[in-house]
Amino acid sequence: MKITRLWLVNFRNYENAVIEFADNNLLVGANGAGKTNILEAVDILATSRSKIVKGLNKCIRHGQAGFAINGQFGDLTVAFRQERDADRTVKINDEILASTSELIGKVNSVIFLPGDLEIIQGLPAVRRKYLDIMLSQTEKDYYLDLQVYTRALKQRNELLKKLRYADVSTGSAPDNFTIWETQLAETGARISQKRREILEFFTAETARLYNEMGFEGTLSLRYKTDVTPDKQANLEALAAARADDIRLARTRFGTHTDDFEFCLDDSKAAEFCSQGQQRLITVACKCAEVTLKTQKLNDPPLVLIDDVLLELDMARLNKIISAIAPDSQKIFTVTDTGRFSPDILRDMKIIKIENGQVA
């Protein structure tokens, strides 16, 4: 997957800009110039969401009614338009998609952001969301199961709340529970199994990459879940938890409570690793994501890297840049080129960004 051209209209600080890309690209500009906005725009074309802000209205240029993004990916053209406080419109090769969910999996990309530290430091919901997005992009059945699971969870929680406040007769409640619990047990079993498989891959691949990049220690990953691949066992656990769930008005058993944690030499990375070490672990993790998507989709993803490597010394920085996804197109953002070796710069197209303008 490669992008050759990106067109931005009223997106962030860009009034109207066109960027042409090569295989390896370096977006260079001062802080606040608009470099990250370019990566964010490409990522929106892949996921229909921003990983930087909540709500795409915040990406609309000040004083404007909406923004438009258009990306050319070989024979694939993706056009995305967001009007303020209105539904978004997505087109692929001039055909309007019925739902933005149809965009998932069309643009194969991985984005590295400073905020990726939340994969280690953040709440379990952050890690679950990371897994869910990655698996949804590579496994269509996973995305469909996730939709069914989310709907069933919402319905069961609503029933729990009604029973807690005696708005539903207890006589009809068991039948209603059976409907939603069966869906939770079935889809939860499959979701759990897929998560186990991907995290087993990540344990091995992230550890390998971490050491290959020249970092010391044994990196591992632990999956924390009560759900099993056995539908009947999950169904029995949900039924057994009903009384307490009614009292608390929420479902406590299920894949929506899953978590995972990174460990370095058997110590929790979130508690015992420095922020620098945590940064390196997230870089290895994102590189493992690149490997996964390459294998699953038989297509090296477009790699977007936003200033996440600049804490490294020059020698290690250049070593990692050379190692990251050698078969992928890459777009880096930096404030200057001084810390890159001549060999690295020789293969880069340098694109200068100044106050929302491509210089």
C-alpha positions as CSV (number, residue, x, y, z in Angstrom):
1,M,0.0,0.0,0.0
2,K,1.4,3.3,-1.1
3,I,0.1,6.8,-1.3
4,T,1.2,9.0,-4.2
5,R,-0.9,12.1,-3.6
6,L,-2.8,13.8,-0.8
7,W,-5.2,16.7,-1.2
8,L,-6.4,18.7,1.8
9,V,-9.1,21.4,1.9
10,N,-9.8,23.3,5.1
11,F,-8.3,20.5,7.2
12,R,-6.6,21.7,10.4
13,N,-4.3,24.6,9.3
14,Y,-4.4,23.7,5.6
15,E,-6.7,25.8,3.4
16,N,-5.8,24.0,0.2
17,A,-2.7,21.9,-0.2
18,V,-1.5,19.0,-2.4
19,I,1.4,16.8,-1.3
20,E,3.2,14.3,-3.6
21,F,4.9,11.4,-2.0
22,A,7.9,9.1,-2.9
23,D,8.7,5.8,-1.3
24,N,10.5,7.4,1.7
25,N,9.5,10.8,2.8
26,L,10.6,13.3,5.4
27,L,8.2,16.1,6.4
28,V,10.3,18.8,7.9
29,G,9.1,21.9,9.7
30,A,8.9,23.7,13.0
31,N,6.6,22.6,15.8
32,G,3.0,23.7,14.9
33,A,3.8,24.0,11.2
34,G,1.3,21.2,10.3
35,K,3.4,18.1,9.8
36,T,1.4,15.8,12.1
37,N,-1.8,17.0,10.5
38,I,-0.7,15.3,7.2
39,L,-0.2,12.0,9.0
40,E,-3.5,12.4,10.7
41,A,-5.3,13.0,7.4
42,V,-3.8,9.9,5.9
43,D,-4.8,7.9,8.9
44,I,-8.4,9.2,8.7
45,L,-8.6,7.9,5.2
46,A,-7.7,4.4,6.6
47,T,-9.9,4.4,9.7
48,S,-12.5,7.2,9.3
49,R,-11.4,8.4,12.8
50,S,-8.6,10.6,14.3
51,K,-6.2,9.0,16.8
52,I,-5.2,12.5,17.9
53,V,-8.5,14.2,18.9
54,K,-12.0,12.9,19.7
55,G,-14.5,14.2,17.1
56,L,-13.6,15.1,13.6
57,N,-15.2,18.5,13.9
58,K,-12.1,19.6,15.7
59,C,-10.1,18.9,12.5
60,I,-12.2,21.5,10.5
61,R,-10.2,24.7,9.8
62,H,-11.3,27.7,11.9
63,G,-14.3,29.5,10.4
64,Q,-15.1,26.8,7.8
65,A,-18.1,24.6,7.4
66,G,-16.2,21.4,6.8
67,F,-13.1,19.7,5.5
68,A,-12.2,17.4,2.6
69,I,-9.4,14.9,2.3
70,N,-8.5,13.0,-0.9
71,G,-5.9,10.3,-1.2
72,Q,-4.5,8.4,-4.2
73,F,-3.3,4.9,-3.3
74,G,-2.3,3.3,-6.6
75,D,-5.6,2.5,-8.4
76,L,-7.6,3.3,-5.3
77,T,-8.9,6.8,-4.7
78,V,-10.4,7.6,-1.2
79,A,-12.3,10.8,-0.7
80,F,-13.5,11.8,2.8
81,R,-15.6,14.8,3.6
82,Q,-16.8,16.0,7.1
83,E,-19.3,18.8,7.5
84,R,-19.6,20.5,10.9
85,D,-22.1,18.6,13.1
86,A,-23.2,16.4,10.2
87,D,-22.7,12.9,8.8
88,R,-19.4,12.3,7.0
89,T,-19.2,11.2,3.4
90,V,-16.7,8.6,2.1
91,K,-16.1,7.7,-1.5
92,I,-13.9,5.0,-3.0
93,N,-13.3,5.5,-6.7
94,D,-16.2,7.9,-6.8
95,E,-18.7,5.4,-5.2
96,I,-20.3,6.6,-2.0
97,L,-20.0,4.1,0.9
98,A,-23.2,3.3,2.7
99,S,-21.3,3.2,6.0
100,T,-17.8,4.4,7.0
101,S,-17.3,0.8,8.3
102,E,-16.9,-0.2,4.7
103,L,-13.7,1.7,4.6
104,I,-12.0,-0.6,7.2
105,G,-9.3,-2.7,5.5
106,K,-9.2,-0.7,2.3
107,V,-6.2,1.4,3.2
108,N,-3.5,-0.6,4.9
109,S,-1.5,1.6,7.2
110,V,0.2,1.9,10.6
111,I,0.8,5.1,12.4
112,F,3.4,5.8,15.1
113,L,2.5,8.6,17.5
114,P,3.9,10.0,20.8
115,G,0.5,9.1,22.3
116,D,1.3,5.4,21.7
117,L,2.7,5.3,25.2
118,E,-0.9,4.9,26.3
119,I,-0.7,1.3,25.1
120,I,1.5,0.7,28.1
121,Q,0.5,3.5,30.5
122,G,-3.2,3.9,29.7
123,L,-6.4,2.3,30.9
124,P,-7.4,-1.2,29.7
125,A,-9.9,0.3,27.4
126,V,-7.1,1.9,25.4
127,R,-5.4,-1.4,24.9
128,R,-8.6,-3.2,23.9
129,K,-9.3,-0.5,21.4
130,Y,-5.8,-0.9,19.9
131,L,-6.4,-4.6,19.5
132,D,-9.9,-4.2,18.2
133,I,-8.9,-1.7,15.5
134,M,-5.9,-3.8,14.4
135,L,-7.9,-7.0,14.2
136,S,-10.8,-5.3,12.5
137,Q,-8.5,-4.1,9.8
138,T,-7.1,-7.6,9.1
139,E,-10.1,-9.9,10.0
140,K,-13.5,-8.9,8.7
141,D,-15.2,-11.6,10.7
142,Y,-13.7,-10.2,13.9
143,Y,-15.2,-6.8,13.1
144,L,-18.6,-8.4,12.6
145,D,-18.4,-10.3,15.8
146,L,-17.4,-7.1,17.6
147,Q,-20.4,-5.3,16.3
148,V,-22.8,-8.1,17.5
149,Y,-21.0,-8.3,20.9
150,T,-21.2,-4.6,21.5
151,R,-24.9,-4.5,20.7
152,A,-25.7,-7.5,22.9
153,L,-23.7,-6.0,25.8
154,K,-25.7,-2.8,25.5
155,Q,-29.0,-4.7,25.5
156,R,-28.0,-6.8,28.5
157,N,-26.9,-3.8,30.5
158,E,-30.1,-2.0,29.8
159,L,-32.0,-5.1,31.0
160,L,-29.9,-5.2,34.2
161,K,-30.7,-1.5,34.9
162,K,-34.4,-2.1,34.4
163,L,-34.4,-5.1,36.7
164,R,-32.5,-3.2,39.3
165,Y,-35.2,-0.5,39.4
166,A,-38.0,-3.1,38.9
167,D,-39.2,-1.8,35.5
168,V,-39.3,-5.3,34.1
169,S,-41.1,-8.3,35.5
170,T,-38.7,-11.0,36.7
171,G,-40.9,-13.6,35.0
172,S,-39.9,-12.5,31.5
173,A,-36.3,-11.6,32.4
174,P,-34.7,-15.0,31.9
175,D,-35.9,-15.3,28.3
176,N,-34.5,-11.9,27.6
177,F,-31.2,-12.7,29.2
178,T,-30.9,-15.9,27.2
179,I,-31.0,-13.9,23.9
180,W,-28.3,-11.5,24.8
181,E,-26.1,-13.9,26.8
182,T,-26.1,-16.4,24.0
183,Q,-24.8,-13.7,21.6
184,L,-22.2,-12.6,24.2
185,A,-21.0,-16.1,24.8
186,E,-20.7,-17.0,21.1
187,T,-19.1,-13.9,19.8
188,G,-17.0,-13.5,23.0
189,A,-15.5,-16.9,22.5
190,R,-14.4,-16.1,19.0
191,I,-13.2,-12.6,20.0
192,S,-11.2,-14.1,22.9
193,Q,-9.6,-16.7,20.6
194,K,-8.6,-14.1,18.0
195,R,-7.1,-11.9,20.7
196,R,-5.1,-14.9,22.1
197,E,-3.8,-15.6,18.6
198,I,-2.7,-12.1,17.9
199,L,-1.2,-11.6,21.3
200,E,0.8,-14.8,21.0
201,F,2.2,-13.5,17.7
202,F,2.9,-10.1,19.4
203,T,4.7,-11.7,22.3
204,A,7.2,-13.3,19.9
205,E,7.5,-10.6,17.3
206,T,7.7,-7.6,19.6
207,A,10.4,-9.4,21.7
208,R,12.4,-10.2,18.6
209,L,12.2,-6.7,17.2
210,Y,13.0,-5.1,20.6
211,N,16.3,-7.1,20.7
212,E,17.1,-6.7,17.0
213,M,17.0,-3.0,17.5
214,G,19.8,-3.3,20.0
215,F,17.8,-3.1,23.3
216,E,18.5,-5.3,26.2
217,G,16.1,-7.5,28.2
218,T,13.5,-10.2,27.7
219,L,10.2,-8.6,26.6
220,S,6.9,-10.5,27.1
221,L,3.2,-9.9,27.0
222,R,0.5,-11.2,29.3
223,Y,-3.2,-11.5,28.3
224,K,-5.7,-11.0,31.2
225,T,-9.2,-12.4,30.5
226,D,-11.8,-14.6,32.2
227,V,-13.4,-15.5,28.8
228,T,-12.6,-18.9,27.2
229,P,-13.0,-20.1,23.6
230,D,-15.8,-22.4,25.0
231,K,-19.2,-20.9,24.4
232,Q,-21.0,-23.0,27.0
233,A,-18.5,-22.1,29.8
234,N,-19.0,-18.4,29.0
235,L,-22.8,-18.9,29.0
236,E,-22.7,-20.5,32.4
237,A,-20.4,-17.7,33.8
238,L,-22.9,-15.0,32.6
239,A,-25.9,-16.8,34.1
240,A,-24.0,-17.3,37.4
241,A,-23.2,-13.6,37.5
242,R,-26.8,-12.3,36.9
243,A,-27.8,-11.6,40.5
244,D,-24.7,-9.5,41.3
245,D,-24.9,-7.9,37.8
246,I,-28.5,-6.8,38.5
247,R,-27.4,-5.3,41.8
248,L,-24.5,-3.4,40.1
249,A,-26.5,-2.7,36.8
250,R,-23.6,-3.8,34.6
251,T,-22.1,-6.8,33.0
252,R,-18.8,-7.8,34.7
253,F,-17.9,-10.9,32.7
254,G,-16.9,-10.7,29.1
255,T,-14.2,-9.6,26.6
256,H,-15.1,-6.0,27.3
257,T,-13.1,-6.3,30.5
258,D,-10.0,-7.9,28.9
259,D,-6.6,-6.4,29.3
260,F,-2.9,-7.2,28.4
261,E,0.4,-5.9,29.8
262,F,4.0,-5.7,28.6
263,C,6.7,-7.1,30.9
264,L,10.5,-6.6,30.7
265,D,12.4,-9.3,32.5
266,D,9.2,-10.3,34.2
267,S,8.6,-6.8,35.6
268,K,5.5,-4.8,34.5
269,A,6.7,-2.2,32.0
270,A,4.1,0.3,33.1
271,E,5.4,0.2,36.7
272,F,9.1,-0.5,36.5
273,C,10.4,0.8,33.1
274,S,11.5,4.3,32.4
275,Q,9.5,6.4,29.9
276,G,12.4,5.9,27.5
277,Q,12.2,2.1,27.8
278,Q,8.4,2.3,27.4
279,R,8.8,4.3,24.3
280,L,11.1,1.7,22.8
281,I,8.7,-1.1,23.7
282,T,5.9,0.8,21.9
283,V,8.1,1.2,18.8
284,A,8.7,-2.5,18.8
285,C,5.0,-3.1,19.3
286,K,4.1,-0.9,16.3
287,C,6.7,-2.6,14.2
288,A,5.1,-5.9,15.1
289,E,1.8,-4.5,13.9
290,V,3.5,-3.7,10.5
291,T,4.6,-7.3,10.3
292,L,1.2,-8.6,11.2
293,K,-0.6,-6.5,8.5
294,T,2.0,-7.4,5.9
295,Q,1.3,-11.1,6.5
296,K,-2.5,-10.9,7.0
297,L,-3.1,-8.7,4.0
298,N,-0.2,-9.8,1.8
299,D,0.6,-6.1,1.4
300,P,3.2,-4.0,3.3
301,P,1.3,-1.2,5.0
302,L,2.0,2.5,4.6
303,V,4.0,3.5,7.7
304,L,3.4,7.0,9.3
305,I,5.9,8.0,12.0
306,D,5.5,11.2,14.0
307,D,8.5,12.3,16.0
308,V,8.5,9.2,18.2
309,L,12.1,8.3,17.7
310,L,13.8,11.6,18.4
311,E,14.7,10.7,22.0
312,L,17.2,8.2,20.7
313,D,20.9,8.8,20.1
314,M,21.9,9.3,16.5
315,A,23.4,5.9,15.9
316,R,20.4,4.0,17.3
317,L,18.0,6.4,15.5
318,N,19.5,5.7,12.1
319,K,19.7,1.9,12.8
320,I,16.0,1.8,13.7
321,I,14.9,3.9,10.7
322,S,16.7,1.5,8.5
323,A,15.1,-1.5,10.2
324,I,11.5,-0.3,10.3
325,A,9.4,-2.0,7.6
326,P,12.0,-2.1,4.8
327,D,9.3,-3.0,2.2
328,S,6.9,-0.3,3.2
329,Q,6.4,3.3,2.1
330,K,7.3,5.6,5.0
331,I,6.4,9.1,5.9
332,F,8.4,10.7,8.9
333,T,7.9,14.0,10.6
334,V,10.9,15.9,12.0
335,T,11.8,19.5,13.0
336,D,15.2,19.2,11.2
337,T,17.3,16.7,9.3
338,G,20.5,17.2,11.4
339,R,20.3,13.9,13.3
340,F,19.9,11.7,10.2
341,S,22.9,10.1,8.4
342,P,23.7,11.0,4.8
343,D,22.8,7.4,3.8
344,I,19.3,7.8,5.3
345,L,18.7,11.3,3.8
346,R,19.9,10.1,0.3
347,D,16.9,7.9,0.0
348,M,14.4,10.4,1.4
349,K,12.2,12.9,-0.4
350,I,12.3,16.0,1.8
351,I,9.0,17.9,2.0
352,K,9.2,21.2,3.8
353,I,6.1,22.4,5.7
354,E,5.6,26.0,6.8
355,N,2.4,27.2,8.5
356,G,0.1,24.9,6.6
357,Q,1.9,25.4,3.3
358,V,4.0,22.9,1.4
359,A,7.2,24.8,0.6
